Amino acid sequence: MIEARELSKSFRVKGGQRLRAVEGVTFTCRPGEIFGLLGINGAGKTTTLRMLATLLTPTGGEGRICGFDIGREPEEVRRRIGFLSTATALYGRLTGLEVVNYFGRLHGMTEEKLAARREELFTALGIHEFQDRRCDQCSTGMKQRISIARSLIHDPEVMIFDEPTLGLDVLAARQITRFIRDCRERGKTVLFSTHVMSEVAKLCDRVAIIHRGAVRDAGGVGELAERHGVDDMEEIFVRAVGETANVVSVASGEDVS
């Protein structure tokens, strides 16, 4: 469902130099699985997801979603994905209900299909109780749930989430991780980035550890544990990136050197 082959992205920075944010990232996400990109902040996770979502043009390599090339067939790719970014914004003066209806109509959904899909998402995400509240009056957790509904209203085959629980309290984060797990049960393909080790253990069928723009290791959680000789995901991460000094614990925010 998702293929990344030697994806690379560089940006021109001050002084005319180029910063390589992603370098040769390769992985495959199979139909009906949850695949995680695991890495610290600045590792290249967001840039990789934005290239696959056709929001950024790769400097090199290629990607395919549902068989469609992200460079040559971006519109076909966009029809088949739901993309939630940490930068996804809502219209503050609209209610959650109005926002979701607006994006459903942008996708060309009939009112009947929109109503049925909206009911499904609002029930799964617990949005009914605040659906008529203006977005600028919603909490962070409420906004995130509305953003997910907005991104997935057209019932895409592939769901791409960029750190979907970032900044949420425990209860809100649990509800969203449960929703992601339910998506897999419905046969959806989910690709998401995280720096939280517990999310990997709870959700992922397979994972790619990305560090400084490159994939350092990839495989099932059990496979990675066997390869590195430990069961703890944090220790697996540190061993995979090969840097014990100045590596920040992505679970606790503490130095683990």
C-alpha positions in Angstrom: 0.0 0.0 0.0 2.9 2.4 0.8 6.3 2.2 -0.7 9.3 4.5 -0.1 12.4 3.8 -2.2 15.5 5.8 -1.5 13.4 8.9 -0.6 15.6 12.0 -0.1 15.0 15.6 0.6 17.3 18.5 1.0 16.6 22.2 1.7 18.7 25.2 0.8 19.7 27.1 4.0 21.3 30.4 4.7 24.6 30.9 2.9 23.6 28.8 0.0 24.3 25.4 1.6 22.0 22.5 1.5 20.6 20.7 4.5 19.8 17.0 3.9 16.7 16.3 6.1 16.0 12.9 4.6 18.6 10.6 2.9 17.7 7.4 1.2 14.7 6.3 3.3 13.3 2.9 2.1 10.5 0.9 3.6 7.2 -0.8 2.7 3.9 -0.6 4.6 1.7 -3.6 3.8 -2.1 -3.5 3.4 -4.0 -3.7 6.7 -1.1 -3.0 9.0 0.1 -0.3 11.3 3.6 0.8 10.4 5.5 3.2 12.7 8.3 5.7 12.0 10.2 6.0 15.3 12.7 8.7 16.0 13.5 11.7 18.1 12.5 15.2 17.1 14.3 16.3 13.9 15.0 12.8 12.8 13.3 13.3 9.4 9.9 11.6 10.2 7.7 14.6 9.3 9.6 15.4 6.1 9.2 11.7 5.0 5.5 11.7 5.7 5.0 15.0 3.9 6.7 13.7 0.8 4.5 10.6 0.8 1.5 12.8 1.2 2.6 14.8 -1.8 3.0 18.0 0.2 6.8 18.1 -0.5 8.6 17.1 -3.6 11.4 14.6 -3.0 14.9 15.6 -4.0 15.6 12.0 -4.9 14.0 8.6 -4.8 10.4 7.7 -5.3 7.2 6.7 -3.4 4.0 5.0 -4.2 0.6 4.9 -2.5 -1.9 2.3 -3.6 0.2 1.8 -6.7 0.2 5.5 -7.6 3.5 7.5 -7.9 3.6 10.5 -5.5 5.5 12.6 -8.1 3.6 11.7 -11.3 0.1 11.0 -9.9 -0.3 13.3 -6.8 -4.0 13.8 -7.3 -4.7 10.0 -7.3 -2.5 9.7 -4.2 -4.5 12.4 -2.4 -7.8 10.8 -3.1 -6.6 7.6 -1.3 -5.0 9.1 1.8 -6.0 10.9 4.9 -3.1 13.0 6.3 -2.9 14.4 9.8 0.0 16.7 10.5 1.2 18.3 13.6 0.6 21.6 11.7 -3.0 20.7 10.7 -5.2 23.7 11.6 -8.9 24.2 12.1 -11.1 27.2 11.3 -11.5 28.8 14.8 -14.9 30.4 14.0 -16.5 27.2 12.8 -17.8 24.4 14.9 -16.4 20.9 14.7 -19.5 19.8 12.9 -19.2 22.6 10.3 -15.5 21.9 9.7 -16.1 18.2 9.1 -19.0 18.9 6.8 -17.0 21.4 4.9 -14.2 19.0 4.2 -16.6 16.2 3.3 -18.2 18.4 0.7 -14.7 19.3 -0.7 -14.2 15.6 -1.2 -17.4 15.5 -3.3 -19.3 13.3 -0.8 -23.1 13.2 -1.1 -25.0 14.4 1.9 -26.2 10.9 2.7 -22.7 9.4 2.6 -21.3 12.4 4.5 -23.9 12.0 7.3 -23.2 8.3 7.7 -19.4 8.7 7.7 -19.6 11.6 10.1 -21.8 9.7 12.5 -19.3 6.8 12.4 -16.3 9.1 13.1 -18.0 11.2 15.8 -19.1 8.1 17.7 -15.7 6.5 17.5 -13.8 9.7 18.5 -16.4 10.9 21.1 -17.0 14.2 19.2 -20.8 14.4 19.6 -20.7 16.2 23.0 -18.8 19.2 21.6 -19.6 19.1 17.9 -21.5 22.4 18.1 -18.7 24.2 20.0 -16.5 26.7 18.0 -13.0 25.2 17.4 -11.3 28.2 19.1 -13.2 27.3 22.2 -12.1 23.6 22.2 -9.4 22.0 24.2 -6.2 20.6 22.5 -7.7 17.0 22.7 -11.0 18.1 21.2 -9.2 19.9 18.4 -7.1 16.8 17.6 -10.2 14.6 17.4 -11.9 17.0 15.1 -8.7 17.2 13.0 -8.7 13.4 12.7 -12.4 13.4 11.6 -11.6 16.1 9.1 -8.7 14.2 7.7 -10.6 10.9 7.4 -14.1 12.0 6.5 -13.7 10.6 3.0 -12.9 7.1 4.3 -9.4 6.8 2.7 -7.6 3.5 2.2 -4.4 4.8 3.7 -4.1 6.9 6.9 -1.0 8.9 7.6 -0.6 10.4 11.1 2.3 12.6 12.1 2.6 12.3 15.9 -1.2 12.1 16.5 -0.9 12.1 20.3 1.6 15.0 20.7 0.6 17.3 23.5 -2.4 15.3 24.6 -3.3 14.2 28.1 -3.4 10.5 28.9 -7.1 10.0 28.3 -7.2 11.8 25.0 -4.1 9.9 23.8 -5.6 6.6 24.8 -8.8 7.4 22.8 -6.8 8.2 19.7 -4.5 5.1 20.0 -7.6 3.0 20.4 -9.1 4.6 17.3 -5.9 3.9 15.3 -6.1 0.2 16.4 -9.7 0.1 15.3 -8.7 1.4 11.9 -6.5 -1.6 11.4 -9.3 -3.9 12.4 -11.4 -2.4 9.6 -8.6 -3.2 7.1 -7.1 0.2 6.8 -3.4 0.8 6.3 -1.9 3.2 8.9 1.5 4.9 8.7 2.3 7.1 11.7 5.3 8.7 13.3 6.0 8.9 17.0 8.8 9.4 19.5 6.8 7.6 22.2 8.1 4.1 22.8 4.9 2.8 24.5 2.9 3.7 21.3 5.1 1.4 19.3 4.5 -1.5 21.6 0.8 -0.9 21.7 0.1 -0.3 18.0 2.8 -1.2 15.6 3.0 -4.4 13.5 6.3 -3.2 12.1 8.5 -0.2 12.6 11.4 1.7 11.0 13.8 3.5 13.3 14.9 6.7 11.7 17.7 8.9 12.8 19.4 11.9 11.2 17.4 11.4 8.1 18.2 7.7 7.5 16.6 4.4 8.4 18.8 2.7 10.9 16.8 -0.5 11.4 13.4 -1.9 10.5 11.2 -4.9 11.2 8.6 -6.3 13.6 8.9 -5.3 17.2 9.7 -9.0 18.1 12.2 -9.2 15.3 14.0 -6.0 16.5 14.1 -7.4 20.0 15.7 -10.6 18.8 18.1 -8.8 16.6 19.4 -6.5 19.4 19.1 -8.9 22.2 16.8 -6.8 24.4 13.0 -6.4 24.8 12.9 -2.8 25.9 12.1 -0.5 22.9 14.1 2.4 24.3 17.2 0.3 24.5 16.5 -1.2 21.0 16.3 2.4 19.7 19.6 3.5 21.3 21.4 0.4 20.0 19.9 0.8 16.5 21.0 4.4 16.1 24.5 3.5 17.5 24.8 6.5 19.6 24.8 6.2 23.4 26.0 9.7 24.0 23.7 12.7 23.8 20.7 10.5 22.9 17.5 11.8 24.5 15.1 9.3 25.9 12.0 9.7 23.6 9.9 8.2 26.4 10.9 10.4 29.3 12.8 13.3 27.9 15.8 12.4 30.0 19.4 11.9 28.9 20.2 8.2 28.6 23.8 8.5 27.9 
